[in-house]
Every structure is written in structure tokens, then in C-alpha cells.
């Protein structure tokens, strides 16, 4: 029974990204058809957002955490062998 529950929970979690798509940006004012702005009107679409800062921070924190774990494992191993 536990395996069946776990299977369905993992199935729902893995299906969530397919159900959570973002909305498209609104059409610029004065556009004739979707995606094609009228001549002389509308705004320039905004580019994508950078993700570099968050990834660098995550990598740095994971390196610090991993180094701490290695340090404490080495210290406990030395204290046991003494």
C-alpha cells in the first residue's frame, strides 16, 4: 500500500510542471494581429531575465556546506582513531 501511495505522489509531483505554464505577455497597444504590432505603435517586447546571480549563490553555498560536512567527517574520524 505504501508503494502505491508513493508512486502516485511521485506521479503528481512529476506532472506539476506540465500544469503550471506561465502566461504569455499582453499584446502591445495598437497591434493589428497577435504578435505583429501596428506600424509606429506598440512597445518593444522585454527580453529574458538573467539567472546567473542565483546560480552562483547556490553553487557557492553548496560548496561551503559540502566543505563543512567533509571537515566534520574528517575531525570525527581522527577523534575515533586516537
C-alpha positions in Angstrom: 0.0 0.0 0.0 2.9 2.4 0.8 4.5 1.7 -2.6 1.2 2.6 -4.4 0.9 5.9 -2.4 4.5 6.8 -3.0 4.0 6.0 -6.8 1.0 8.3 -7.0 2.7 11.1 -5.0 5.7 11.0 -7.3 3.4 10.9 -10.4 1.6 14.0 -9.2 4.8 15.8 -8.4 6.4 15.0 -11.7 3.2 16.1 -13.6 3.0 19.5 -11.9 5.4 21.3 -14.2 3.2 20.4 -17.2 0.3 22.0 -15.5 2.0 25.2 -14.4 2.9 27.1 -17.6 3.3 30.8 -17.5 1.0 33.2 -19.3 2.0 34.9 -22.5 2.8 38.7 -22.2 0.0 41.0 -23.2 -0.1 42.3 -26.8 1.3 45.8 -27.3 -1.3 48.5 -27.7 -2.3 49.3 -31.3 -1.4 45.9 -32.7 -3.4 44.6 -35.6 -2.9 40.9 -35.1 -1.3 39.0 -32.2 2.4 39.3 -32.2 2.5 41.9 -35.0 2.5 45.5 -33.8 0.9 48.2 -35.9 3.4 50.5 -37.7 4.5 53.3 -35.4 2.7 51.9 -32.4 3.3 49.4 -29.6 6.1 48.8 -27.2 9.3 46.8 -27.7 9.0 43.4 -26.0 11.1 42.9 -22.9 13.9 40.3 -23.1 14.5 37.4 -20.8 15.7 37.7 -17.2 19.2 36.6 -16.2 19.6 33.7 -13.8 23.4 33.9 -13.3 23.4 35.5 -9.8 21.1 33.0 -8.2 23.0 30.0 -9.7 26.3 31.4 -8.5 25.0 31.9 -5.0 23.5 28.4 -4.9 26.8 26.9 -6.1 28.8 28.9 -3.5 26.5 27.9 -0.6 26.6 24.2 -1.7 30.4 24.3 -1.8 30.6 25.8 1.7 28.1 23.2 3.0 30.0 20.3 1.4 33.3 21.6 2.8 31.8 21.8 6.3 30.5 18.2 6.0 33.9 16.9 4.9 35.7 18.8 7.6 33.4 17.4 10.4 33.7 13.9 9.0 37.5 14.1 9.0 37.5 15.5 12.5 35.3 12.7 13.9 37.4 10.1 12.1 40.5 11.5 13.7 39.0 11.6 17.1 37.8 7.9 16.8 41.2 6.7 15.7 43.0 8.3 18.6 
